[in-house]
Amino acid sequence: MTYDFDELELDEAAFELRRGGRRIDVQPKVLSVLLFLIKNRSRFVSKDELLAALWPSETVGRTSLPKAVYGARQLLLDNGLSGSMIRTVWGRGYRFMAPVSEGASLDGALRDERAAGGSIATPSRHPRVGARRRVSRRRRYLFLRG
């Protein structure tokens, strides 16, 4: 399954994030947080639920989850303010807010085509939904600095 949103494509089967067809290097936990939030985008996800899903048998510090969410926001150029892609419910959890379209995984589509003996065709990208908010470096620096 792939999830397309704001010029990005998250491929669950390949466990990778792409922009314009090019792979973006992402830390595994950051990508896991992003994937979990996107899959559960119809509802608010508590911090406890995220911790249980991403670190099931590990004891982690209280900053591990906020750092992973912060990493996801950096990937999305999300400043965490109103209109953000990842909304924070302070002290409780998070929710993914951007419009998402779902599609078949490229890996899965290629496997299906090869199994059927057909030619390999590249699936078309979904049209971009919504406008991306650009944040200047100075503004991002001021936001991060506090």
C-alpha positions in Angstrom: 0.0 0.0 0.0 1.2 3.5 -0.8 0.0 6.7 0.8 0.3 9.9 -1.3 0.2 13.3 0.4 1.6 16.7 -0.3 4.1 15.7 -3.1 5.3 12.7 -1.0 4.7 9.0 -1.4 5.1 6.6 1.6 5.4 3.0 0.4 4.5 0.7 3.2 5.8 -2.5 1.5 9.2 -1.0 0.6 9.2 1.0 3.9 10.4 4.1 2.2 9.4 7.7 1.6 9.8 9.3 -1.8 9.5 12.8 -3.2 9.1 13.0 -7.0 10.1 9.3 -7.3 13.3 9.8 -5.4 13.9 8.0 -2.1 14.4 10.2 1.0 16.7 8.9 3.8 14.6 8.6 6.9 15.4 7.1 10.3 13.3 3.9 10.8 11.5 5.1 14.0 10.6 8.4 12.3 9.2 6.6 9.3 7.3 4.2 11.6 5.7 7.1 13.5 4.7 8.7 10.2 3.3 5.4 8.8 1.4 4.7 12.1 -0.2 8.2 12.1 -1.1 8.0 8.5 -2.7 4.6 8.8 -4.7 5.9 11.8 -5.4 9.3 10.4 -9.1 9.1 10.9 -8.6 9.5 14.7 -6.5 10.9 17.5 -3.7 8.5 18.5 -2.6 8.6 22.1 1.1 8.7 23.2 0.6 5.4 25.0 -0.7 3.7 21.9 2.2 5.0 19.8 4.7 3.9 22.4 3.1 0.4 22.6 3.1 0.1 18.8 6.6 1.4 18.0 8.5 0.2 21.1 6.5 -2.8 22.2 9.1 -4.5 24.4 11.5 -1.7 25.1 11.7 0.8 27.9 12.3 4.2 26.3 12.8 7.7 27.7 10.0 10.2 27.7 11.7 12.2 24.9 11.9 9.3 22.4 8.4 9.8 21.0 8.5 13.6 20.7 11.9 13.3 19.0 10.5 10.9 16.4 7.4 13.1 15.8 9.8 16.1 15.5 11.8 14.2 12.9 8.6 13.4 11.0 7.6 17.1 11.1 11.0 18.1 9.7 10.5 15.8 6.8 7.1 17.3 6.1 8.4 20.9 6.6 5.6 21.1 9.2 6.1 23.8 11.8 3.5 22.3 14.3 1.3 25.4 14.2 -2.2 25.8 12.9 -2.8 24.0 9.6 0.0 21.6 10.4 0.1 18.1 9.0 0.7 16.4 12.4 -1.6 18.0 15.0 -0.5 17.7 18.6 -3.1 17.3 21.3 -0.9 18.6 24.2 -0.1 16.0 26.8 -2.2 13.4 25.0 -1.1 12.4 21.5 -1.1 13.2 17.8 -3.2 13.1 14.7 -2.2 13.2 11.0 -4.3 15.9 9.3 -3.2 16.2 5.6 -5.4 14.7 2.9 -4.1 11.3 1.8 -4.8 9.1 -1.2 -4.1 5.4 -1.1 -2.7 3.3 -3.9 -1.1 0.0 -4.7 2.5 -0.4 -3.7 4.9 -0.1 -6.7 6.7 -3.3 -5.5 3.3 -5.1 -5.3 2.2 -3.8 -8.7 5.5 -5.0 -10.3 5.1 -8.5 -8.7 1.5 -8.7 -9.9 2.5 -7.7 -13.5 5.4 -10.2 -13.6 3.2 -13.0 -12.2 0.6 -12.3 -14.9 3.2 -12.3 -17.6 2.4 -8.8 -18.6 4.5 -5.8 -19.3 5.8 -3.7 -16.4 3.9 -0.4 -16.3 4.5 2.4 -13.9 1.4 3.4 -12.0 0.3 7.0 -12.4 0.8 9.4 -9.4 -2.3 10.8 -7.8 -2.9 14.5 -8.4 -1.6 16.8 -5.6 -4.2 17.6 -3.1 -4.0 20.9 -1.2 -1.3 23.5 -1.2 2.0 23.1 0.7 3.0 25.8 3.1 6.5 26.9 2.6 8.5 27.9 5.7 11.6 30.0 5.4 14.8 28.8 7.1 14.7 31.9 9.3 11.2 31.3 10.4 11.9 27.6 11.0 15.0 28.5 13.1 13.0 31.0 15.2 10.3 28.3 15.7 12.7 25.7 16.7 14.6 28.1 19.0 11.5 29.0 20.9 
